[in-house]
Amino acid sequence: MKKIIPVFVAIVLIAVIGWLTFGKKVAEKYTYSDERADLYEYFHIIKEEEVPIILQDALVEEDAILVDNVCYFDLDTVHKYFNDRFYVDRVEGLLLYTTPTEIIRTVLGSSVYSVDGMETDAGYTLSFSRIVGEDTIYYIAADFVKQYTNYSYEVFAQPNRMQVYTQWDQRTVADVRSDNAVRVLGGVKSPILTDVAAGDTLVVLDKMETWCEVKTQDGFIGYIENKVLENERKETPSAVTDYEVPEYTSLTKDKKIALGWHAVYGKSGNDTLGEVVADAPGMNVIAPTWFSLSDNAGNFASFGTKTYVDKAHEMGLEVWGVVDNFNYAANNKPNNIDTKTVLSATTARTTLIQNLINKALELGLDGINIDFEKIDASFGQDYVQFLRELSIQCRAKELIFSVDVPVPFNYNAHYDIAEQGVVADYVIIMGYDEHGGDSSVAGSVASLGYVTQGLDIAVSQMPSNKIVNALPFYTRLWTTEGTKVKSRAYGLSAVKGLLKEYGMEPSWDETAGQYYAEKKTDKALYQIWIEDTQSILAKINVMQKYDLGGVAAWRLGFETDGVWDAISAYIGN
């Protein structure tokens, strides 16, 4: 018996130790951790001046910065999240903001801004620049952005961060039942982000079985147990409407326009007005190619005459003077004319705009048509700013303002047709040059698929009644010799002669919506995708479904019989 007692005691001790060990492990598993997260690491803060941005209910990758107790966003952040109408003139060191009727201007580094010559001192630096590596970063004060943008923000400390709202959709909220903590992840062992008190209201972002993702009023996004929350409900925050967004008025017409470009390359070209109009029944707008940039200071060459305008008016036509950036330069070499230089400097833009308005009023024009081509992404913002500024003056003088643009695709998104659709009365899609003169592949000037794709993109970005689709009154004869491909443009009236000369028999291409012909010889392959009345009708049939603002044609004098009859029927004459 004496031998049994020690054994029994040993067994009991082992059991107790095992139970205590197991209990400790169980307790440890379910005990709430009091470890606190490194908030600088959580918010990815590297420099003391950085202010992480919680936009709506998410921490975005961009930061604001805090300088002299003022929050600043960099220009890209302003454009991405708040307002893309802020523009920096990198040449003259200016920050501009354009409305339908005025330009707000401030010098980088200044606290003063002006509107129509009236100066206001904001009491803090409105904008400034910094050189970071090889780049220059431009910053704008959050409060200055807020003067022209409806959004709210609140800055919190330890560490610095800002909660920003640009949308005020309905959301789910709940109250905290008792003092607790929001953790980095769902689980009692996850580090604590912040403490919450009974009665605090949290935004519920995602609800799981026992935990839910929440956001605190001071911008922490983490997890808390469902059992801690009560009074879950829907709530719609009050929207910020401090800034009354001005209306961009437009001179867009109730009827469709039918515009014909009149190629005028010298004053004598004006004498052909009667001739080209006679061949264009149904045309209601004529656009002579009169003005072309002649230097980098905002001046241009002009072939315009009031006699032409008066005569066109007598014929029942409106006259929209065309301004281009290539004709003068192409015919007056050598020269150093550079579109980027003109558009990137506020002084040059202002000079050009004032000169254009003065000339339009002097000649009695009804509108101005901008045809700036080969705009590179490197100065796309300068180009769009020029259009904004010109639109102010056209609006004030009641001049119809139209812009010619290439068929929109991702690679030319810097033309920003969405913004053009706001500031311009008409945006004319040049629905051709699918295969241009510099193409290394033979093909159609404007196949149905190309036209359709371009219009689909355009109507998704701007009002359809402001879109004018331009048709080609020309085609290309392609010559392929080995690997060398070249082409030459011909007016529609020349096509019959070409087919006869090369012995081609055309056949209808249903996909392209036009006749196609080819001829192969020992030396070369000749190909032509024919533009004629049939192909124009096919394009017009596509255009019918979009309820466009009208049609344009490049160019007068290249058409064949029947083309303008089709256009006239389309616009309802």
Secondary structure as UniProt FT lines:
FT   TURN            2..3
FT   HELIX           4..30
FT   HELIX           39..42
FT   TURN            43..44
FT   TURN            48..49
FT   STRAND          50..55
FT   TURN            56..57
FT   STRAND          58..67
FT   TURN            68..69
FT   STRAND          70..74
FT   HELIX           75..77
FT   HELIX           78..82
FT   TURN            84..85
FT   STRAND          86..89
FT   TURN            90..93
FT   STRAND          94..98
FT   STRAND          103..107
FT   TURN            108..109
FT   STRAND          112..115
FT   TURN            116..117
FT   STRAND          118..121
FT   STRAND          127..132
FT   TURN            133..134
FT   STRAND          135..141
FT   HELIX           142..147
FT   STRAND          152..156
FT   TURN            157..160
FT   STRAND          161..165
FT   STRAND          171..176
FT   STRAND          180..183
FT   TURN            188..189
FT   STRAND          192..196
FT   TURN            198..199
FT   STRAND          201..207
FT   STRAND          211..215
FT   TURN            217..218
FT   STRAND          221..225
FT   HELIX           226..228
FT   STRAND          229..235
FT   STRAND          257..262
FT   HELIX           267..272
FT   HELIX           273..278
FT   TURN            281..282
FT   STRAND          285..288
FT   STRAND          291..293
FT   STRAND          300..302
FT   HELIX           306..314
FT   TURN            315..316
FT   STRAND          318..324
FT   HELIX           327..331
FT   HELIX           339..343
FT   HELIX           346..363
FT   STRAND          367..371
FT   HELIX           377..379
FT   HELIX           380..397
FT   STRAND          400..406
FT   HELIX           410..415
FT   HELIX           417..423
FT   STRAND          426..430
FT   TURN            434..435
FT   TURN            437..438
FT   HELIX           448..459
FT   TURN            460..461
FT   HELIX           464..466
FT   STRAND          467..472
FT   STRAND          474..481
FT   TURN            482..483
FT   STRAND          484..491
FT   HELIX           492..494
FT   HELIX           495..502
FT   STRAND          507..509
FT   TURN            510..513
FT   STRAND          514..520
FT   STRAND          525..530
FT   HELIX           533..543
FT   HELIX           544..546
FT   STRAND          550..554
FT   TURN            556..557
FT   TURN            561..562
FT   HELIX           563..571
//
